[in-house]
Amino acid sequence: APQADSKLDKIVVTIAQDLAEDIPAADPRWERERNSSVSLGSSTSMQILQQLREKNFCLVKFVEFLHGTGLWSRLMALTEKGNVRSTSYLLSDVNEKIVATIALKCQHQAHSRLFDEAIEMVLNENAIAASGDLKNQDVFYTKVTKVQEVFKKFAEIIETMVHQEAPNHQIQNTIVEVNTIVLQVIQEIVKFREKNFGLYKPIKPEIFEYLPWTAASDAGGLRDSLLQLIQLTLKHGIRLNGETEYRFKHYQQMTELIDFVLDGRRNYLNSIRNNQEKLNVLQHQYESQRFDLIYPLVEDEQFELAAKLAEKYFDFQTLVIICDRSENQQRLDEYIERFKEKNFSQFAISWHMKQNKQGDLFERFRNNQVELAKFLNNHPSLAWIQLFFNGEMAKASNVLMDLAKNEVELVARKRVKTFE
C-alpha cells in the first residue's frame, strides 16, 4: 500500500517544481545560470509568456503520463511543516501557480509601473538579483513557486501610498487597478481548476484535506493577501471616498474577493467532515469570519451584493438583518420557503427575540403560524399574543391564567425573601 513521504512522491513533486522554475533553454542571457544548474529544456522560446505556456503544457503532459503509467494510483502524500498533504494536490498547486504567473504576465504591460515596483520588492526580499542582460521580470517569471508574494507586495504598495498621504484619486485608482489584476488571475485559476479537476484528483480524496494554495494562509498561500486587499478596499477605498465613480467599482470588486475567500474556506471545511472535533472549531471560526466579511456591505445598504453572498454561503444572520433593515416582508417569506430544509424560520424567529423585536415577530411571521407556534411553545409569555391574534380567545385566556398563577407564586416568594 502507498505510504506518505515515499521516494516516488518526493521525486514527482520535485520534477513538477523543477519544471515550473526551469531556466529558459535557448535564451543566451541565462548562460551563466545554466552553467550552475541543469535546464530541463521545457521551453525553447525567447518570450517569457511562451516559456510559461510551454511549462504549463509540459506539466499537464507529465501528470497525464503519471496517470497513463499507473504511477498516479501509487502517489500518496508528503509531510510539509508538520502537515500531511496529498501529492496530487501539491502537483495541482504547482500547476495553478504556473497558470497564475501566465495571467500576471498577460497583464504586465498594461500595468507596468505597478508590476515593476511589486516585482522588485519580491526579488529584494528574497535577496535575488538580475545579473548580466537579464531584467527583473525575466528572473521573477521563472520563480513560479513564489508567485503568491507579488500579491502581498501589491497590498503593501497601497498601504505605503496611504501612509505617505498620496492624492486620494491616486489611491482609489491603485486599489481598483490592483483588484482588477488579482481578480483576473483568480478567474484564470478557477477556470483551470474546474477544467482539470479530474486530472488532479487523488485516488482517495476522502482521506485528504483540501486546502489549495489560494486558500492557505502560510507563506506559500494567497489567503492573507486577499483578506488584506478586502480590508484596504473597504477602509481606504469605500470608507474614505466620496466619489461615486469609484464606490460602485470598489463594492463590486470587494464582493468578488470575498466570494473567492469564502468559497475556499467552505471547500476546505467540506474536506474535513470526517474530523468532527476539528470541524466544530473551524466551522465556528468560518461562520464568524463569513459574517464579518459580508456585514460591511449591509452597513452601507448594499443589500443586493450582501444578499448574493449571504444566500450562497447560507449566512442566515445577514439575510435576516437585510430583511429587517429594508423592511422587506416578501424577501423574508421567500427565504423562509427557500431555506425550509435548513430551519431558516426558527433561526429568524430566534433572532427577533434576541434583538427584542417581539413587536415585529407576529406581523413578520403571520404567514408561518406553525413555525411560530413551535418556537413559542418555550415562550408562554408571548404565546398568548399569537393565540389572541388567531382569534383563539379561550386558549389565550388559559395561557394568561397560568402565567398569572405563576406570577403570584413568584411575587409571594419575592416577598418572603424581602422580609427575611
Number of C-alpha atoms within 10 A of each C-alpha: 4 12 13 17 17 14 11 18 22 16 11 21 17 13 15 23 20 18 26 25 24 23 26 26 19 14 14 12 16 18 14 11 13 17 9 8 10 12 18 15 14 23 24 13 16 14 12 19 17 14 22 26 17 18 23 22 14 18 23 19 12 16 20 14 13 16 15 10 9 10 14 23 14 17 24 23 23 22 13 9 6 7 10 15 20 26 26 24 21 21 21 25 23 23 29 23 24 27 25 23 24 23 20 22 18 16 15 16 12 11 14 11 10 17 22 14 15 21 22 18 19 21 20 11 10 9 8 13 14 14 13 10 10 13 12 18 18 17 20 21 24 21 19 25 20 19 22 21 20 22 23 20 20 25 24 18 20 22 18 12 15 16 9 9 11 12 10 15 13 13 22 21 13 19 26 19 14 20 25 15 20 20 17 16 21 19 14 16 20 14 11 16 18 9 10 13 11 9 15 21 15 21 14 10 13 13 12 17 20 21 21 20 22 22 22 18 15 10 12 16 20 22 23 18 21 25 18 16 27 25 16 20 25 19 12 17 27 22 12 13 18 10 12 10 9 17 20 13 17 22 20 11 21 28 19 17 19 19 19 19 21 20 15 19 19 16 15 19 21 14 17 18 14 13 10 11 10 12 18 13 10 16 16 11 11 17 16 12 13 22 15 12 20 22 20 13 20 19 13 12 14 15 19 12 17 24 22 14 21 22 15 11 15 16 18 22 16 23 24 24 19 24 18 16 13 13 12 13 13 11 16 22 16 11 18 20 14 13 14 12 9 12 14 21 24 15 16 22 22 18 18 18 14 10 8 11 13 15 10 13 19 18 12 19 19 14 11 14 14 11 15 20 15 12 17 18 11 10 11 15 13 17 20 22 18 19 18 14 13 12 11 13 14 12 14 19 14 12 18 18 12 12 14 12 11 11 12 11 11 11 12 11 11 11 11 9 9 8 6 5
